[in-house]
Amino acid sequence: MSDSIPPAYGLWSLVVLNSAVFIAFAFSFAKPLTSRDWRSFSAFSAFIVALFAEMYGFPVTIYLLSGWLVHQYPGIDFLTHDAGHLLETLFGWRANPHFGPFHILSFALIGGGFWVLARAWPVLYHAQQADRLAVEGPYARIRHPQYVGFVLILLGFLFQWPTLLTIAMFPILVFMYWRLARTEESEAQQRFGATYERYAMQTPAFVPRNWFSSARRQGG
């Protein structure tokens, strides 16, 4: 690598800074209160730290796949930051990856995830304060918008900067959120009885019913 090209890795201050910014940003939306909230938030934070540790610190995935990558894509310096966006490289797009389709999709998913968290938190907080079910806002469309928000953000980062560790972590985190959701449902059913049963029958858990038709109606 030329001395004129700034190093893409070993930038641990950026690892700390970016991790802190995204974790604090997510915290401002999620505001964990219970031990269950903290478990889900801690798992999200671990994913974020693992992601930025490879993005700016030490590229474990690049080194483990270096033999195959160099053989399949000769002439590409995989120790540059742009080459670390592996999906653009694997699909043969040579333009700036920050303006590529995977990066744009990543921003849409991450932004959508934070939007869902921002909309869900006030509804959940006021419902908890009033000791009632959260059924307004995003909770009128799905029963667990907070977990959907986290998963959208994680999926967005996977499209932006996939690593072996985060790819392995992602299904584990999704399963953990699913288990937490099931636990919450069991507790809500015991606490609110028939009220919760009616709500659960009318409201999907994770994917809004008639999503596309509703979007078309709202669009006029």
C-alpha positions as CSV (number, residue, x, y, z in Angstrom):
1,M,0.0,0.0,0.0
2,S,1.3,3.4,-0.9
3,D,2.5,5.7,1.9
4,S,0.3,8.4,0.4
5,I,-2.9,6.3,1.1
6,P,-4.1,6.7,4.7
7,P,-4.4,3.5,6.7
8,A,-7.9,2.0,6.6
9,Y,-7.4,-0.2,9.7
10,G,-5.8,0.1,13.2
11,L,-8.0,3.2,13.8
12,W,-9.2,2.2,17.2
13,S,-10.2,5.7,18.1
14,L,-12.8,5.5,15.3
15,V,-13.9,2.1,16.6
16,V,-14.6,3.6,20.0
17,L,-16.2,6.8,18.6
18,N,-18.5,5.1,16.1
19,S,-19.5,2.4,18.6
20,A,-20.3,5.0,21.2
21,V,-22.3,7.2,18.8
22,F,-24.5,4.4,17.5
23,I,-25.0,2.8,20.9
24,A,-25.9,6.1,22.5
25,F,-28.2,6.9,19.6
26,A,-30.0,3.6,20.0
27,F,-30.1,4.1,23.7
28,S,-31.8,7.5,23.3
29,F,-34.6,5.7,21.3
30,A,-34.8,2.4,23.2
31,K,-34.3,3.6,26.7
32,P,-34.0,0.2,28.4
33,L,-35.7,-0.1,31.7
34,T,-36.2,-3.8,32.6
35,S,-33.6,-6.5,32.7
36,R,-35.1,-7.9,29.5
37,D,-34.7,-4.5,27.9
38,W,-31.1,-4.4,28.9
39,R,-30.4,-7.9,27.5
40,S,-31.8,-7.0,24.1
41,F,-29.9,-3.7,24.1
42,S,-26.6,-5.3,25.3
43,A,-26.8,-7.9,22.4
44,F,-27.4,-5.0,20.0
45,S,-24.4,-3.2,21.4
46,A,-22.2,-6.2,21.1
47,F,-23.0,-6.5,17.4
48,I,-22.2,-2.8,16.9
49,V,-18.8,-3.1,18.6
50,A,-17.9,-6.3,16.6
51,L,-18.9,-4.5,13.4
52,F,-16.8,-1.4,13.9
53,A,-13.9,-3.4,15.3
54,E,-13.6,-5.0,11.9
55,M,-14.6,-1.9,9.9
56,Y,-11.8,0.3,11.4
57,G,-9.8,-1.8,13.8
58,F,-8.6,-5.2,12.6
59,P,-10.2,-6.8,9.5
60,V,-10.5,-10.4,10.6
61,T,-12.8,-11.4,7.8
62,I,-10.5,-9.9,5.1
63,Y,-7.5,-11.8,6.6
64,L,-9.4,-15.1,6.9
65,L,-10.7,-14.8,3.3
66,S,-7.6,-13.2,1.9
67,G,-6.4,-16.2,-0.1
68,W,-9.7,-16.7,-1.8
69,L,-10.4,-13.0,-2.3
70,V,-7.0,-12.3,-3.9
71,H,-7.4,-15.3,-6.2
72,Q,-10.9,-14.3,-7.3
73,Y,-10.4,-10.6,-7.5
74,P,-6.7,-9.9,-8.5
75,G,-5.6,-6.4,-8.5
76,I,-7.9,-5.2,-5.7
77,D,-6.2,-4.0,-2.5
78,F,-8.4,-5.4,0.2
79,L,-6.7,-3.4,2.9
80,T,-8.4,-0.2,1.6
81,H,-11.6,0.9,3.2
82,D,-13.6,0.8,0.0
83,A,-12.7,-2.8,-0.7
84,G,-14.0,-3.7,2.8
85,H,-17.5,-3.2,1.4
86,L,-17.4,-6.8,0.3
87,L,-20.8,-7.0,-1.3
88,E,-20.0,-4.4,-3.9
89,T,-16.7,-6.1,-4.6
90,L,-18.3,-9.6,-4.9
91,F,-21.0,-8.3,-7.3
92,G,-18.4,-6.6,-9.4
93,W,-19.5,-2.9,-8.8
94,R,-16.4,-0.8,-9.1
95,A,-18.0,2.6,-8.3
96,N,-17.7,4.3,-4.9
97,P,-19.4,1.8,-2.6
98,H,-20.8,4.6,-0.5
99,F,-23.1,5.4,-3.3
100,G,-23.8,1.7,-4.4
101,P,-27.1,-0.1,-4.1
102,F,-26.1,-2.0,-0.9
103,H,-25.0,1.1,0.9
104,I,-28.3,2.9,-0.1
105,L,-30.3,-0.2,1.1
106,S,-28.2,-0.2,4.3
107,F,-29.1,3.4,5.0
108,A,-32.8,2.8,4.3
109,L,-32.9,-0.2,6.7
110,I,-30.9,1.6,9.5
111,G,-32.9,4.7,9.2
112,G,-36.2,2.7,9.1
113,G,-35.1,0.8,12.2
114,F,-34.3,3.9,14.2
115,W,-37.6,5.5,13.0
116,V,-39.5,2.4,14.3
117,L,-37.7,2.6,17.7
118,A,-38.4,6.3,17.9
119,R,-42.1,5.8,17.2
120,A,-42.5,2.8,19.5
121,W,-40.7,4.0,22.6
122,P,-43.1,6.8,23.7
123,V,-46.1,4.5,23.2
124,L,-44.6,1.8,25.3
125,Y,-43.4,4.2,28.0
126,H,-46.8,5.8,28.5
127,A,-48.5,2.4,28.4
128,Q,-46.2,1.1,31.1
129,Q,-46.8,4.2,33.2
130,A,-50.6,3.7,32.9
131,D,-50.3,-0.1,33.5
132,R,-52.0,-1.0,30.2
133,L,-51.3,-2.5,26.9
134,A,-49.4,-0.6,24.3
135,V,-51.7,-0.7,21.3
136,E,-51.2,2.7,19.6
137,G,-48.7,3.9,17.0
138,P,-46.5,1.1,15.7
139,Y,-48.1,-1.3,18.2
140,A,-51.4,-1.0,16.3
141,R,-49.6,-2.6,13.3
142,I,-47.3,-5.1,15.0
143,R,-46.9,-6.4,18.6
144,H,-43.1,-6.1,18.8
145,P,-41.9,-3.0,16.9
146,Q,-39.0,-2.5,19.3
147,Y,-37.4,-5.8,18.3
148,V,-38.3,-5.2,14.6
149,G,-36.5,-1.9,14.8
150,F,-33.3,-3.5,16.2
151,V,-33.3,-6.2,13.6
152,L,-33.7,-3.7,10.8
153,I,-30.7,-1.8,12.0
154,L,-28.6,-4.9,12.3
155,L,-29.6,-6.1,8.9
156,G,-28.8,-2.7,7.5
157,F,-25.3,-2.9,8.9
158,L,-24.9,-6.4,7.4
159,F,-25.6,-5.0,3.9
160,Q,-23.2,-2.2,4.5
161,W,-20.2,-4.1,5.9
162,P,-20.7,-7.9,6.2
163,T,-18.2,-9.8,8.4
164,L,-18.0,-13.4,9.4
165,L,-18.6,-12.6,13.1
166,T,-21.6,-10.3,12.5
167,I,-23.1,-12.8,10.0
168,A,-22.8,-15.5,12.6
169,M,-24.2,-13.2,15.3
170,F,-27.2,-12.0,13.3
171,P,-29.4,-15.2,13.4
172,I,-28.5,-15.7,17.0
173,L,-29.7,-12.2,17.9
174,V,-32.9,-12.6,15.8
175,F,-33.6,-15.9,17.7
176,M,-32.9,-14.1,21.0
177,Y,-35.3,-11.3,20.1
178,W,-38.0,-13.9,19.1
179,R,-37.6,-15.6,22.5
180,L,-37.8,-12.3,24.3
181,A,-41.0,-11.5,22.4
182,R,-42.5,-14.9,23.3
183,T,-41.7,-14.3,26.9
184,E,-43.3,-10.9,26.8
185,E,-46.4,-12.3,25.2
186,S,-46.7,-15.0,27.9
187,E,-46.4,-12.4,30.6
188,A,-48.9,-10.0,28.9
189,Q,-51.4,-12.8,28.5
190,Q,-51.2,-13.6,32.2
191,R,-51.5,-9.9,33.2
192,F,-54.1,-8.7,30.8
193,G,-56.0,-11.9,29.9
194,A,-58.7,-11.6,27.3
195,T,-57.7,-8.1,26.4
196,Y,-54.3,-9.3,25.2
197,E,-55.8,-12.3,23.5
198,R,-58.0,-10.0,21.4
199,Y,-55.1,-7.7,20.6
200,A,-52.9,-10.7,19.6
201,M,-55.6,-12.1,17.3
202,Q,-55.9,-8.8,15.5
203,T,-52.3,-7.7,15.4
204,P,-49.4,-9.6,13.8
205,A,-46.2,-10.1,15.8
206,F,-43.5,-8.8,13.5
207,V,-44.8,-8.2,9.9
208,P,-47.7,-5.8,9.4
209,R,-50.7,-7.3,7.8
210,N,-51.6,-5.9,4.3
211,W,-48.4,-3.8,4.4
212,F,-48.3,-2.9,0.7
213,S,-52.1,-2.3,0.3
214,S,-52.0,0.0,3.3
215,A,-49.1,1.9,1.9
216,R,-50.9,2.4,-1.4
217,R,-54.0,3.7,0.4
218,Q,-52.0,6.1,2.4
219,G,-50.2,7.3,-0.7
220,G,-53.5,8.3,-2.2
